[in-house]
Amino acid sequence: MFADKLCSLSDEALLTHYHSTREFKAFKLIYLRHKDRLYRYCIQISRRNCASVLEQLWSNLLERPPKLGGRQLRNWLYIQANRLLQSGTCSATGEEDRRTASADDLAKDALSTGDPSRARFLNALQKLPRVQRNVFLLHVECGLSLGLIADIERLPLKTCAAHYRQSRESLATFINGQPRRAWKSERTRKMELAAELEKSTQRKAAEPKNADSLADEVSNGNSVKGIEVPAI
């Protein structure tokens, strides 16, 4: 098949063509379409295991191309990458990776390209728990749906969505710091406290009196609902 016709094929059609013909050009096109994004994902999850995971992933695709059965090739690639990252020696993607040069090296790489904002983002990303980092990267960097990510992580969809929301909030806090509170002077705080006390007093005064308090007032010779009761 001519190269220009191959380029017009979808990922799934390219894989089907490669599965039946083993034409290397078809595999090369698949590789070129997905290599950069897969690399960014793997290196931000586990810098230590990134090279071995990608080598094994592409070798498996080259030697034993899968039959997708209606699935998207992109989804298959990230499912396989995730399984490799979480299996065997690749399972240590949390604290152990943080003790390595992962965050520092990624930040240095970004700074070397003159992008300090990217460096701050990468540093913040490495501070997330592994599950939150994985959910965020798969959804934002790789474009996978939260439903598919929930299946990958074996989580309920609601929990997966909560991890994604928490990851965004944590990243915003790591990068921008805690939101500032409005500054108030000592005089303003005292005035607000006095107003709260006055409101509390007014609420208590407006509350209906119970039977005990009414009995006390009767025994003390006080009026009840406009009727004067003489003291005994």
Residue pairs with C-beta under 8 A, 6 or more apart in sequence:
1 17
1 21
1 23
1 25
1 26
3 25
6 14
6 17
6 25
6 26
6 29
7 29
9 17
9 26
9 29
11 30
11 33
11 34
11 72
11 73
11 74
12 68
12 72
12 73
14 26
14 29
14 30
14 73
15 26
15 30
15 65
15 66
15 68
15 73
17 23
17 26
18 26
18 27
18 30
18 65
19 65
19 67
27 61
27 62
27 65
30 61
30 73
31 58
34 73
34 74
34 77
35 54
37 141
37 142
38 54
38 57
38 77
38 78
38 81
39 50
39 54
40 141
41 78
41 81
41 137
41 138
41 141
41 142
42 49
42 50
42 53
42 54
42 81
42 85
43 50
43 106
44 106
44 122
44 125
44 126
44 133
44 137
44 141
45 85
45 93
45 130
45 133
45 134
45 137
46 53
46 85
46 90
46 92
46 93
46 97
46 102
47 97
47 100
47 101
47 102
47 105
47 106
48 92
48 96
48 97
48 100
48 102
49 84
49 85
49 89
49 90
49 93
52 90
53 81
53 84
53 85
53 90
54 81
56 84
57 77
57 80
57 81
57 84
60 80
61 77
66 76
68 76
74 142
74 143
74 144
75 144
75 148
78 138
78 142
78 144
78 152
79 152
82 134
82 138
82 152
84 90
85 91
85 93
86 93
93 130
94 129
94 130
97 126
98 126
102 126
103 122
103 123
103 126
103 127
106 119
106 122
106 123
106 126
107 119
107 120
107 122
107 123
108 119
110 116
110 118
110 119
110 122
111 119
120 175
121 171
121 175
123 174
124 170
124 171
124 174
124 175
125 133
125 136
125 137
125 171
126 133
127 170
127 174
128 136
128 167
128 170
128 171
131 153
131 155
131 163
132 163
132 164
132 166
132 167
132 170
133 167
134 149
134 153
135 146
135 149
135 153
135 160
135 163
135 164
135 167
136 164
136 167
136 168
136 171
138 144
138 148
138 149
138 152
139 145
139 146
139 149
139 164
144 152
146 157
146 160
146 161
146 164
147 157
149 160
150 156
150 157
150 159
150 160
153 160
155 163
184 192
209 217
214 224
217 223
217 224
218 224
218 229
220 231
221 229
221 230
221 231
222 229
223 229
